[in-house]
Amino acid sequence: MRQRAVTLATMVGVVVLTFGLWAQAAETESPTAAPPNAWTEFWNTFHHPNPYLEMGLDHRFRTIYAENIDTLNKESVDNRYDFQRYRTRWWTKWILDEDVSFHTRLAWEFRTWDDPPKKPQDVDFDEALFDNFYVNVNNLFGLPLSARIGRQDMLMAYGVGWLVMDGTPLDGSRTFFLDAARFTYDWTEKNTKVDFVYIDHGVESDRWLEPISDENRALTPADERGLILYLTNKSLAKTQLEGFFMYKNDNPPDSTVEEMPAFWTRKAEILTFGGAISGTPAERWKYRVEGAIQTGEKSDITSDYSAGEMQDLEAYGALANLEYSFQDKLENSLHIGGEYASGDDPDTDDNEQFDLLWAKWPRWSELFIYTYTQETMIADSTNLIRLNVGHKFRPHKNWQISTDYHALWADETGVPWSPGLTLDDDSNFRGHLITCWANYTFGKQLKGHLLGEYFFPGDYYASANDDEALWLRFNLEYTF
């Protein structure tokens, strides 16, 4: 009870403070507002203390409630989640030269837990770490070549984040970074951009930079090295063509990392070849289609869920979406999509499970990644056939409502997954998932959303694991 009181008081304090700051910002930005006050002058000085330095802050508050998302079993002692997340980030940009800048961002997120009981029933202050720490150079060697070297985000850098998005899936959305060197050649006269990326990324948060109050947190399941070659061409009218090659080498860590089960780690050497086409073929219409094949090697999982012998990898994946915009007053739009990610056939000596590489994040569902963690490890939404239809509109200039329905199947059945989840060999229908986002923009600096998801399990899940699951989230983000 004491913990709930502390949590409630903290939540109220954060919300009141956030709305107070928004109100102050709105008053300052109003056309009829008074001349800049001391508060405004302080923030102007903070953002630009001198001609060579820029700074900023942002804060995110989330509260999450969920039921049955792990094992789809309402009788499980740990079937309920009720917790809050508080993330603050401070970024700097040091302008060293006209074409050279140095960027940092220090991130700190702590949580308060009410459920499940296995979590500490007090404030978990956790660690703070630099999630951005890189040098950016433009016009390298006098060419239209840029370089970004160091710890960096690659959010939506390549397509819709299907294979490259989140390099740190084990800490949720606290961070997203990859330790990498990225070179981009912008071949303007050919309407072509070429990206080359080298990745050297570690399991532990202290691999390259020591966190403040290091908690020995795991960021990703394996020590990873990789290469990405990505070409983007816009020579054709209303059409964008993309082609890519990606190499990823996964190696289990030598040391034990807190909160990372052994069966989450698999040795692998993956070569991925793929491409995408997207565009606007006619007014109101847009589409995107992409696909990839994978070869290489990946370790098997034995009956005790530890890594086994290496297997040849042969896997396939595809993603497609078509959207129609009504271009009306409410900005109504409809979209339909599909996704395929091959699953491992237990009757062969090869491994056919498609690997999402550096994109194990909740691209289409916050709820279902927890169920997938029990099944395919680390929110890796593979062994999947997904059909989706959705609708977006703006009932008010500040609101956007997005609703989606997903019909889900497994590509393969009968695979020995985690012991927390039992499956039925006779069906591959996973079930029905409904998601709804309500996004609200309060002003230039404050935004928020409400998210609700509900999952109705299909016959793919055995009777011990076929209870409906719920996910609810309230989110506020303020940029100072």
Order of alpha helices (4+ residues) and beta strands (2+ residues): alpha-alpha-beta-beta-beta-beta-beta-beta-beta-beta-beta-beta-beta-beta-beta-beta-beta-beta-alpha-beta-beta-beta-beta-beta
